[in-house]
Amino acid sequence: MDNQNTKETVKQTFVEYLENNGHRKTPERFAILEEIYSREGHFDIESLYISMKNKNYRVSRATLYNTMDLLLECKLLIRHQFGKSIAQFEKAYAIPQHDHLIDVRTGSLTEFYDPRLRDMIEDICQKHNFKFSHHTLYIYGHFINQSLDI
């Protein structure tokens, strides 16, 4: 699915969610959605706010926080809490399954995918008669640098 089709599908999903839950469809909410789905990777609310201000969007922090909550509720956004750092977010629609390695020394984040994990999870769920919907895996540690860890 190309980026434009993704954005149209995401917008329609958001419109339906807002209508079904009695929320107003405001230009600010759709500008926030557009900004999020134009980004790559993880982001925090403050960096999103600054980015939108730099593009001359008139969006208050309150509107941003409220819209983020709505996007989380309708499953268009995922919230991550990597250790003690501030909350990070990423798009939830049309994003391939992945997990995270978090370097506790530097705070750097590496995404990875290993199909063996998915197979293990599905086996575990089947053995326990559990219907699997999704998972999140965070692995904390540090990357081994030969010059530091000999």
N, C-alpha and C positions, 0 to 999 in steps of 0.2 A: 504494500500500500504506500503510495507516494505521500509526501509531506502535506500537500494541499488536501488530499482526500482524508488524511488523518485529522487535520485541523477542522474540516467540515463535519466529520463524524463526532469529534470531541465537542464541537460547538452544539450540535444537535442533542447530544447526550446531556450537556449542561442545561440547554433550554428546557428539555423534558423534565429534568430534575427540578429546576426552578419552578416550572409551572405546576408540577405534581405536589410540590411542598409549599406552595403559597409564597414564594420569594419573588421579588421584583427582578425584572430583566433590565439591568442598567448598562449603559455603555462602559462604565468603569469596570464592571465585572468581566465583560467580554474583552476589554483591553488587557486585563490581568491574565485571562486565559490565553489570549494570543501571545502575550509576552512569554508565558511559561512554555507553551508549545513551540516557540521559536528558539528556545534554549537547548543546549546539550548538557547532559550530566546533572550533577547535584548543585543545589543552590540554597542559600538561607534567605529569610524574609528581608533582611536589611539590604543584601546585595540586589534583590529584586526591586525593592523600593528605590534604591539609588539609580539603578538602570532605567527604571520607568521615569523618574524625575529628569534624568539626563536626556530622555527622549521627549521631554515636555508633556508627559501625561499628567493630568491633574488627579492624582489618586492619593488619598490620605492613608496614613498607616492603619487607621481603624478599618477602612474599607478593604485594605489589603489583607489584614488579619481575618476579617469576617469572610472574605471571598475564599481565602485559603481553607478555612473551616468547611465551607460549602463544597469546595473541590475535593477535600478529603472524604466528606460524607458521600459524595456521589462516585467515589472511586476513580477519579481522574488524576489524583495526586497521591503520592506515597510520602509519609513522614518517616525520617530515620533519626535516631538518636545515637550517634557514634560516640560512646563513652560519655565524657562530661562536656563535650563540645556543644555548641548551640545546635538546635534542630536543623537538619538538612532535609530538603525535599527533592523529589524528582517526579517526572511525568509517569503516569501509570498506564496509559493507553498505548498499545502497539509497541511496547518496550520489551525486548527479549528478556527472559528469565536470567537473572544473574545474582551472584552473591558478592560479599565484600571482605577484603582484607584491610584492616585498619592498623597502620603503624603507630604504636603508642609513643614512640620517640618523636616523630615528626608530624603526626596527625594526617599523613598522606593516606589516600584511599585508592585502592585498586579493585576494580570490578573483575570478576572472573565467572566462567561458566564451566561446569563439568557435568556431563550427562550422567555420570555414575551416581552423583548425589541425588538426582531426580529418581533414578531407578531404585536407590536405597529407600528414599522417602515413600515411593509408591509401594514397595514391598512391605515396609513397616506398617503403613496404613492398611493394606490388605490383611495382614496378619492380625490386626487389632479391630477389623471391621469398622474402619474410620474413613469417611469420605474426605479426600484431600481437595482443598481449594487453592492454596498457595502457601509459600513459605518465605522466610527471610533468614539468612544466615550471616552473622558477623563473626569474623575471626580476628582476634586481637593479638598482637605480637609486634615483632619488628623484622625488617628485612635485614638479612645478614650481609654485612659489608666486610669483605675479606680483610681490609686494612684495619678494621676495628675489632673483629672477633676472631683473631687467630689464636 
